[in-house]
Amino acid sequence: MRVRTDVAALPKLFDYAVPPSWTDEIIVGTRVRVVLHGRRVGGWVVDDDVTPPPGIEPQPLKIWSGWGPPPPVVELAEWAGWRWAGPVAFFLGVASPPGPVRRLPPVPAAPPFASGGGAGERAAAPELEAMAGRAIASGGSTVLRLPPTTDLLDLVLAVVNDPATVARPGGVLVVVPATGWAERLCARLVRRGYLATMDWAQSRAGWPIVVGSRAAAWTALPHLAAALVLDAHDESYREESAPTYSAVDVVTERCRREGSPCILTSPCPPVVVRAGRALEVLPAPVERAGWSAVECVDRRGADPRTGMFSEEFVRLARSVLDDPDLVAQRGPLVCFYDRTGRARLLACAACGELAQCTSCGAAVGQHASGLRCPRCGNERPLICAACGRLRMKTLRAGVSRLREEVAALLGVEVGEVSGPARAGPSGPGGRGGARGGDGIPATPVLMGTEAVLHRVRRASAVAFLDIDLHLLAPRFSATDETLGLLVRASRLVGARHAGPASARILVQTRVPDHPVLAAVARGDLGTIAAEEESMRRSAGLPPFSALAALSGPLATGYVDDLRGAAIGTDVTVSELPDSRYLVQAPDHTALCDLLGAVPRPAGRGLRVEVDPAAI
């Protein structure tokens, strides 16, 4: 047997013999313990057909530790180690159970209605059934652009009950961004009579439906009949610590290897998600109806004495607060203001025009005696591009201070939500984070950072006090991040025309004509998607190139070795302003081959981030 140990710094494989007295099944993926250099370490069997070199007597395996990932997942982990320049043992660990599993549970017989028509069952929307049918029939990877207020359970049922899915061997994998969302979705399926699970042992045994969050991309299902990734745009699918793998890419690659259909859903699929995949969209009127109503407030010429609060905001707040039953039924007024990770914003003191880069449109900050773009590095004098005045004002505020100001303005108690969420159900249609629970104040108005959009489940209205903090952030992912925030807000408020006139999203901005805001207001993401693709193509950004960011005390020496190995290739290495280095290649094959060919320096002083999120 060939074994890969769980020692991440030791990529070498070792051969061992199976003791004759063992009666447990030993296959690829089985977890074992072996003796290595005088100490016991854990590992996985990665090959069960090994002939030792002549004259070599392999040591015996020490302990059978139980079931591990199935052979297809073991092979997938080898690919992931190359793709994200990380230790294969890390991925095998994610794919393994948290504790020893020495016996698999039996798969119960499916109830007679598990293929549709169960107790309390409902038919999926015809549009979703048709889209799911086409995606499954294609056998490849398909993106479904579904508006935020779509109940994605309908899509899950459509895929599970599709005749082509039922006819395929294996189970259906459903991946969602949050554990709470997964728990609620699994419970809804079980209540309808479907054999759905989040348990590792049950998935390894081959249950028909497996639901989970990011780690579920490594599900132990022996075979996949189909896979769904809901809200494929969500940042939660990306591992923040190195290796920075993407669950979306893992599921896509696994389906490609098994020849199974892979369906990704998103109200705003990013270019990197759409690239190389078929795209299905709903009819324009249906898609538009699934977005909340949006009101944009132009703050360029606002009276400075009004601070962060426009007349439109006050009218919206009064329309909500003057009806106590509205707050009780639909939730509080949510005010969003997020300073975390933002760029410094400057505006002309005379005309109020926001200081933007003339090349890429990002917000610029003051640098020495001029203005400098933190995204592309372009510099220009400290002059307003709109009116030519020389004096700028800094736009800053804290969420706690704004909470006090809103309370004084409206004469009501205002709660603050800015901390991490506790465990609890979440996701579209979930009930986790109800008012008064999960640490959320039971007040008619809530002020918060991004946490408020994650933890609150319903809202009478949502007000973005300054969307420009995200819309003009000095990152090439600013568009995708802003759309993600607007998607969450739309789910809190609900579909347009589905509630009172106050049920809308109010956006205060100094760029009211920005394409992102116009697209969301129309409920049509097609135009902004084309513009974003054109920008990325011209700038040579993913998915039209492959990037890796290097940082840490040992990065400089490693970069020198990379530059030497990259001579004669299309791979370039450049230095970033924040003491990081950027490696850019035409595709991931060239990038990952180079990273795999250059030995890493010993120690923990190097971080390699393939597909960096913030550039």
C-alpha positions in Angstrom: 0.0 0.0 0.0 1.2 3.5 -0.8 0.5 6.0 1.9 0.5 9.8 2.1 1.0 11.0 5.7 -0.8 13.8 7.3 2.5 15.7 7.8 1.9 18.6 5.5 5.6 19.5 5.2 6.3 15.9 4.0 5.0 15.5 0.4 6.8 12.2 -0.2 4.8 8.9 -0.4 5.8 5.8 1.5 5.1 2.1 0.9 3.8 -0.2 3.6 2.5 -3.8 3.8 -0.9 -4.9 5.1 -0.6 -7.2 8.2 -1.9 -10.7 7.4 -4.1 -10.6 10.5 -6.1 -7.6 9.3 -9.7 -8.3 8.3 -10.8 -4.7 7.6 -11.2 -3.6 4.1 -8.2 -1.6 2.8 -8.9 0.5 -0.3 -7.8 3.8 -1.7 -8.8 6.5 0.8 -8.7 4.3 3.9 -7.3 6.1 6.9 -4.3 4.4 8.6 -1.6 5.0 11.1 2.0 4.1 10.3 5.5 4.3 11.9 7.6 7.0 10.3 11.1 7.7 11.7 10.2 6.1 15.0 6.9 7.9 15.6 3.3 7.1 14.7 1.6 9.4 12.2 -1.7 9.3 10.4 -2.2 9.0 6.7 -4.3 7.8 3.8 -3.9 4.9 1.4 -3.5 6.5 -2.1 -2.6 3.4 -4.1 -3.5 -0.3 -3.3 -1.6 -1.9 -6.2 2.1 -1.3 -5.4 5.0 -3.6 -6.0 8.0 -2.8 -3.7 11.5 -2.6 -5.2 13.5 -5.9 -5.2 15.1 -6.6 -1.9 12.9 -4.1 0.0 10.6 -5.4 2.7 8.0 -2.7 3.5 7.0 -2.1 7.2 3.5 -3.2 8.1 0.7 -0.7 8.6 0.2 0.0 12.3 -3.5 0.8 12.8 -6.6 0.8 10.6 -8.2 4.1 11.5 -11.4 3.7 9.6 -13.1 5.0 6.4 -11.7 7.9 4.5 -12.6 9.7 1.3 -13.5 7.7 -1.8 -11.0 7.1 -4.5 -12.3 9.9 -6.8 -11.8 12.5 -4.0 -8.3 11.2 -3.3 -7.5 11.9 -6.9 -9.2 15.3 -6.7 -7.0 16.2 -3.7 -3.9 15.5 -5.7 -5.2 17.9 -8.4 -6.1 20.6 -5.8 -2.6 20.5 -4.3 -1.3 21.4 -7.7 -4.1 23.9 -8.5 -3.7 26.0 -5.3 0.0 25.3 -4.5 -0.8 23.6 -1.2 -0.1 20.3 0.6 -2.3 17.4 -0.6 -2.6 16.3 3.0 -4.6 19.5 3.8 -7.3 18.7 1.2 -7.4 15.0 2.3 -8.0 16.3 5.8 -10.9 18.5 4.7 -12.4 15.5 2.9 -12.1 13.2 5.9 -14.4 12.8 8.9 -13.7 14.8 12.0 -13.3 11.5 14.0 -12.7 7.8 13.2 -15.6 6.2 11.2 -15.2 2.4 11.4 -18.6 1.4 10.2 -20.9 2.9 7.6 -24.6 3.2 8.4 -27.0 1.5 6.0 -28.9 3.6 3.5 -32.6 3.4 4.3 -35.1 2.5 1.6 -36.3 5.6 -0.2 -40.0 6.4 0.6 -42.3 5.9 -2.4 -42.6 9.7 -2.9 -38.8 10.4 -2.8 -39.0 11.0 -6.6 -41.6 13.7 -6.2 -45.2 14.1 -4.9 -44.3 13.7 -1.2 -46.2 14.8 1.8 -46.6 18.6 1.5 -44.9 18.5 -1.8 -45.2 21.4 -4.2 -44.4 21.6 -7.9 -41.3 23.6 -8.8 -41.9 26.7 -10.9 -42.1 25.8 -14.6 -39.3 28.1 -15.5 -37.0 26.5 -13.0 -37.9 23.0 -14.1 -37.1 23.9 -17.7 -33.8 25.5 -16.8 -32.8 22.6 -14.6 -33.8 20.1 -17.3 -31.6 21.8 -19.9 -28.7 22.1 -17.6 -28.8 18.4 -16.6 -29.3 17.3 -20.3 -26.1 19.2 -21.2 -24.1 17.1 -18.9 -21.6 20.0 -18.3 -21.3 23.1 -16.1 -24.2 25.6 -16.3 -24.8 28.9 -14.6 -28.4 29.9 -13.8 -28.9 33.6 -13.2 -31.8 33.7 -10.7 -33.1 36.8 -9.0 -32.4 37.1 -5.2 -35.9 36.4 -4.0 -36.2 33.0 -5.8 -36.9 30.2 -3.4 -34.0 27.9 -4.3 -35.7 24.9 -2.8 -37.7 24.8 -6.0 -34.6 24.4 -8.0 -33.2 21.7 -5.7 -36.5 19.7 -6.1 -36.4 20.1 -9.9 -32.9 18.7 -10.1 -33.5 15.8 -7.6 -36.7 14.8 -9.4 -35.4 15.1 -13.0 -35.6 11.8 -14.7 -32.0 12.1 -15.9 -30.8 12.6 -12.4 -32.8 9.7 -11.0 -31.4 7.4 -13.8 -27.8 8.3 -12.9 -25.9 6.3 -10.3 -24.8 8.3 -7.2 -26.3 11.1 -5.1 -27.0 14.8 -5.6 -24.7 17.3 -3.9 -26.1 20.7 -2.8 -23.5 23.2 -1.6 -24.6 26.5 0.0 -22.5 29.4 1.5 -23.3 29.0 5.2 -23.7 26.1 7.6 -27.0 27.5 9.0 -28.4 27.7 5.5 -27.4 24.1 4.9 -29.1 22.9 8.1 -32.4 24.7 7.1 -32.3 23.4 3.6 -31.6 19.8 4.7 -34.5 20.0 7.3 -36.9 21.3 4.6 -36.0 18.4 2.3 -36.4 15.8 5.1 -39.8 17.2 6.0 -40.8 16.5 2.4 -39.7 12.9 2.7 -36.4 13.1 0.9 -33.3 11.2 2.2 -31.1 14.3 2.7 -28.1 14.4 5.1 -25.2 16.5 6.3 -23.5 13.6 8.0 -20.1 12.4 6.7 -20.7 8.7 7.3 -24.1 8.8 5.7 -22.7 10.6 2.6 -19.8 8.0 2.4 -22.5 5.3 2.5 -24.2 6.8 -0.5 -27.3 8.7 0.7 -29.3 10.2 -2.2 -28.9 13.9 -1.2 -26.0 15.5 0.6 -26.2 19.2 1.7 -23.4 21.2 3.2 -21.3 24.4 3.1 -17.8 25.0 1.7 -16.3 21.8 3.0 -19.1 19.8 1.3 -17.3 20.3 -2.0 -15.2 17.4 -0.7 -18.2 15.3 0.1 -17.6 11.6 0.6 -20.3 10.5 -1.9 -18.8 7.7 -3.9 -20.4 9.0 -7.1 -22.2 12.2 -8.1 -25.4 12.1 -10.1 -25.4 15.9 -10.1 -24.2 18.9 -8.1 -25.7 22.3 -7.3 -23.8 25.3 -5.9 -26.2 27.9 -4.7 -25.1 31.5 -4.7 -21.9 30.7 -6.5 -20.8 34.4 -6.2 -20.6 34.3 -2.4 -17.2 35.0 -0.9 -17.7 32.2 1.7 -16.9 29.6 -0.9 -13.3 30.7 -0.8 -10.9 29.5 1.9 -9.2 32.6 3.5 -6.1 30.8 4.8 -3.7 29.2 2.4 -4.2 27.1 0.4 -7.0 29.5 -0.8 -9.1 27.0 -2.6 -12.5 27.7 -4.1 -15.3 25.3 -3.4 -17.0 26.3 -6.7 -13.9 25.2 -8.6 -13.6 22.0 -6.6 -17.2 21.0 -7.3 -16.8 21.9 -11.0 -13.7 19.9 -11.4 -15.1 16.8 -9.7 -18.2 16.9 -11.9 -16.0 17.2 -15.0 -14.0 14.1 -13.9 -17.2 12.1 -13.2 -19.1 13.4 -16.3 -21.9 14.7 -14.0 -23.9 17.9 -14.6 -22.8 20.9 -12.4 -25.3 23.7 -11.8 -24.3 27.0 -10.3 -26.8 29.6 -9.3 -26.4 33.3 -8.7 -28.4 36.5 -9.1 -25.1 38.2 -10.2 -22.7 35.6 -11.5 -19.1 37.1 -11.6 -17.1 36.9 -14.8 -14.8 34.2 -13.2 -17.9 32.1 -12.6 -19.5 32.6 -16.0 -16.4 31.9 -18.0 -16.4 28.6 -19.9 -19.9 27.7 -18.7 -23.3 27.9 -20.4 -25.6 30.7 -19.0 -29.3 30.3 -18.5 -31.5 33.3 -17.6 -35.2 33.8 -16.9 -37.4 36.0 -19.1 -36.7 39.6 -18.4 -40.0 40.4 -16.6 -39.6 37.4 -14.3 -36.0 38.3 -13.4 -36.9 41.9 -12.8 -39.8 41.0 -10.5 -37.4 38.9 -8.4 -35.4 42.0 -7.4 -36.4 44.5 -4.7 -37.3 48.1 -5.8 -34.3 50.4 -5.6 -34.2 54.1 -5.0 -30.9 56.0 -5.7 -30.3 59.3 -3.9 -27.8 61.6 -5.5 -25.7 63.1 -2.7 -23.3 65.2 -4.9 -25.0 68.5 -4.2 -26.3 67.7 -0.7 -26.4 70.3 2.0 -23.4 69.5 4.3 -25.7 70.2 7.3 -27.7 67.1 6.6 -24.6 64.9 7.3 -25.1 61.3 6.1 -28.9 61.5 6.1 -30.8 62.7 3.0 -34.4 63.9 3.0 -35.3 60.7 1.1 -33.9 58.6 3.9 -35.9 60.5 6.5 -39.1 60.0 4.5 -38.4 56.3 4.2 -37.7 55.9 7.9 -40.9 57.8 8.8 -43.0 55.7 6.4 -41.7 52.6 8.3 -41.8 53.9 11.8 -45.3 55.4 11.5 -46.8 52.0 11.1 -45.9 49.8 14.1 -47.6 46.8 12.6 -45.3 47.0 9.6 -42.1 46.6 11.7 -43.7 43.7 13.6 -44.6 41.9 10.4 -41.8 42.7 8.1 -38.9 43.5 10.4 -36.9 46.6 11.2 -35.5 49.4 9.1 -31.9 48.3 8.4 -29.2 51.0 7.9 -26.0 49.8 6.4 -22.6 51.6 6.7 -19.4 49.6 6.5 -16.0 51.1 7.0 -14.1 47.8 7.2 -11.6 47.4 4.4 -12.7 50.6 2.6 -10.6 53.2 0.8 -10.4 56.7 2.0 -12.9 58.9 0.2 -12.4 62.5 -0.8 -14.9 64.9 -2.3 -14.7 68.4 -3.6 -15.5 70.9 -0.8 -17.2 73.2 -3.4 -19.3 71.0 -5.7 -19.3 67.7 -3.8 -18.0 65.6 -6.7 -16.3 62.5 -5.5 -12.6 62.3 -6.3 -12.2 59.4 -8.7 -9.3 58.0 -10.8 -9.5 59.2 -14.4 -8.2 55.9 -15.6 -10.1 53.1 -13.8 -12.8 55.0 -11.9 -11.8 53.9 -8.4 -11.9 56.4 -5.4 -8.5 58.1 -5.0 -6.8 59.2 -1.8 -4.5 62.0 -0.9 -0.8 61.2 -1.6 1.9 63.8 -0.8 0.6 67.0 -2.5 -1.7 65.2 -5.0 -4.1 62.4 -5.5 -3.2 58.8 -6.0 -5.3 55.8 -7.1 -4.6 52.8 -4.8 -5.9 50.4 -7.5 -3.8 51.3 -10.6 -1.3 53.7 -9.1 -2.3 56.7 -11.4 -1.4 60.1 -9.9 -2.8 63.6 -10.6 -2.8 67.0 -8.9 -5.1 67.8 -6.0 -7.8 69.4 -8.3 -11.5 68.6 -8.7 -12.0 67.1 -12.1 -15.6 68.6 -12.2 -15.1 72.2 -11.2 -11.4 72.7 -10.9 -11.4 73.8 -7.3 -8.4 72.9 -5.1 -9.9 72.1 -1.7 -11.1 68.5 -0.8 -13.0 67.2 2.2 -12.6 63.8 3.7 -15.7 61.7 4.1 -15.5 59.6 7.2 -17.8 58.4 10.0 -18.1 55.5 12.3 -21.1 53.2 12.6 -21.5 53.8 16.3 -21.5 57.5 15.8 -24.1 57.2 13.1 -26.2 55.1 15.3 -26.4 57.9 17.8 -27.2 60.4 15.1 -30.0 58.3 13.6 -31.5 57.8 17.1 -31.5 61.6 17.7 -32.9 62.3 14.2 -35.8 59.8 14.3 -36.5 59.9 18.1 -36.5 56.1 18.4 -34.1 53.5 19.9 -31.5 52.2 17.3 -29.7 49.0 17.7 -26.2 48.2 16.4 -25.1 45.1 14.7 -21.4 44.9 13.8 -20.0 41.7 15.3 -19.7 38.2 14.1 -22.8 36.0 13.8 -23.5 33.1 16.1 -24.3 29.7 14.7 -27.9 29.4 13.5 -30.0 28.8 10.4 -29.5 31.3 7.6 -30.0 31.7 3.9 -33.0 32.6 1.7 -36.2 31.9 3.6 -34.3 31.1 6.8 -35.4 32.2 10.3 -32.0 32.4 12.0 -31.1 35.8 13.3 -34.7 36.8 14.2 -35.1 40.0 16.1 -34.1 39.7 19.7 -32.2 36.4 18.9 -28.6 35.8 18.0 -27.6 39.0 19.9 -29.7 41.3 17.6 -31.4 44.2 19.4 -35.2 44.1 19.2 -35.4 47.7 18.0 -37.4 49.2 15.2 -34.2 50.5 13.5 -30.8 48.7 13.2 -27.5 50.3 12.2 -24.7 48.0 11.2 -21.8 46.9 9.1 -21.9 44.0 6.7 -22.8 41.7 9.7 -26.3 43.2 9.7 -27.0 41.9 6.2 -25.9 38.4 7.3 -27.7 38.1 10.6 -31.0 39.8 10.1 -33.5 37.7 8.2 -36.3 40.2 7.3 -36.5 44.0 7.0 -39.1 46.6 6.1 -36.5 48.5 4.1 -32.7 48.7 3.8 -30.8 51.9 3.5 -27.2 52.0 2.2 -26.0 55.3 3.7 -22.8 55.4 1.6 -22.6 52.6 -1.0 -19.6 54.3 -2.6 -17.4 52.8 0.1 -17.8 49.4 -1.7 -18.7 50.6 -5.2 -15.5 52.6 -5.6 -13.2 50.5 -3.5 -9.6 50.1 -4.9 -10.1 46.5 -5.7 -10.9 44.9 -9.0 -13.5 42.8 -7.2 -15.4 45.9 -6.1 -18.3 45.4 -8.6 -18.8 41.8 -7.5 -18.7 42.7 -3.8 -21.2 45.5 -4.2 -23.6 43.3 -6.1 -23.3 40.7 -3.3 -24.4 43.3 -0.7 -27.4 44.4 -2.9 -28.4 40.7 -3.3 -28.5 40.2 0.5 -30.5 43.5 0.9 -33.0 42.4 -1.7 -33.6 39.1 0.2 -34.3 41.0 3.4 -36.8 43.4 1.7 -38.5 40.9 -0.7 -39.5 41.2 -4.3 -40.8 44.4 -5.8 -44.5 44.9 -5.7 -44.8 42.2 -3.0 -45.2 44.5 -0.1 -46.0 48.1 0.9 -44.4 51.1 -0.9 -41.8 51.4 1.8 -40.4 47.9 1.0 -37.4 49.0 -1.0 -33.7 49.5 -1.0 -32.5 53.1 -0.6 -29.0 53.8 -1.9 -27.2 57.1 -1.1 -24.4 57.7 -3.6 -22.3 60.3 -5.3 -22.2 58.3 -8.5 -25.9 57.8 -9.2 -25.3 56.9 -12.9 -22.9 54.0 -12.0 -23.7 51.0 -14.2 -24.0 48.7 -11.2 -26.7 50.8 -9.6 -28.5 51.2 -12.9 -28.4 47.4 -13.5 -29.8 46.5 -10.1 -32.5 49.2 -10.3 -33.6 47.6 -13.6 -33.3 44.1 -12.3 -31.2 43.2 -15.4 -27.6 42.2 -14.8 -26.8 41.5 -18.4 -25.3 44.9 -19.3 -23.1 45.2 -16.2 -21.8 41.6 -16.8 -20.7 42.5 -20.4 -19.0 45.7 -19.2 -17.1 43.8 -16.4 -16.0 41.1 -18.8 -14.7 43.8 -21.2 -12.8 45.5 -18.4 -11.2 42.3 -17.2 -10.2 41.2 -20.7 -8.5 44.5 -21.5 -6.7 44.6 -18.1 -5.6 40.9 -18.4 -7.4 39.9 -15.2 -8.9 36.5 -14.3 -10.5 34.6 -15.9 -8.3 35.8 -18.8 -5.1 35.2 -16.9 -4.0 33.4 -13.7 -2.7 35.2 -10.7 -0.9 34.3 -7.4 0.1 36.7 -4.6 3.2 36.0 -2.5 3.9 37.5 0.9 5.8 36.9 4.0 9.5 37.3 5.2 10.6 34.5 2.9 8.8 35.8 -0.2 11.7 37.8 -1.6 14.1 34.8 -1.9 11.3 32.6 -3.4 10.4 35.3 -5.9 14.1 35.4 -7.1 13.9 31.7 -7.8 10.6 32.1 -9.6 11.9 34.8 -11.8 14.8 32.6 -12.8 12.5 29.7 -13.6 10.1 32.0 -15.5 12.8 33.1 -18.1 11.6 32.2 -21.6 8.0 31.8 -20.5 4.9 34.1 -20.5 4.9 34.3 -16.7 5.7 37.7 -15.1 6.6 38.6 -11.5 6.0 42.1 -10.2 6.1 43.8 -6.8 2.9 45.2 -5.2 2.8 48.4 -3.1 1.9 46.4 0.1 5.2 44.4 0.3 3.6 41.6 -1.8 4.5 40.1 -5.1 2.2 39.2 -8.0 2.8 36.3 -10.3 0.8 36.5 -13.5 0.5 33.8 -16.2 -1.7 33.2 -19.3 -3.5 30.3 -17.5 -3.4 28.2 -14.5 -1.5 25.4 -16.2 1.5 27.7 -16.7 1.1 29.3 -13.2 0.7 26.2 -11.2 3.4 24.3 -13.1 5.8 27.0 -12.2 4.8 27.2 -8.6 5.1 23.4 -8.3 8.5 23.3 -10.0 10.3 25.8 -7.7 11.1 24.4 -4.3 9.6 26.3 -1.3 12.0 27.7 1.3 11.9 25.9 4.7 9.8 27.5 7.4 6.4 29.3 7.7 7.5 32.7 6.4 5.9 32.3 2.9 2.2 32.6 1.9 1.2 31.6 -1.6 -2.3 32.8 -2.5 -3.5 31.5 -5.9 -6.4 33.5 -7.3 -6.0 36.3 -4.7 -9.3 37.9 -3.7 -8.0 41.5 -3.1 -5.8 42.9 -5.8 
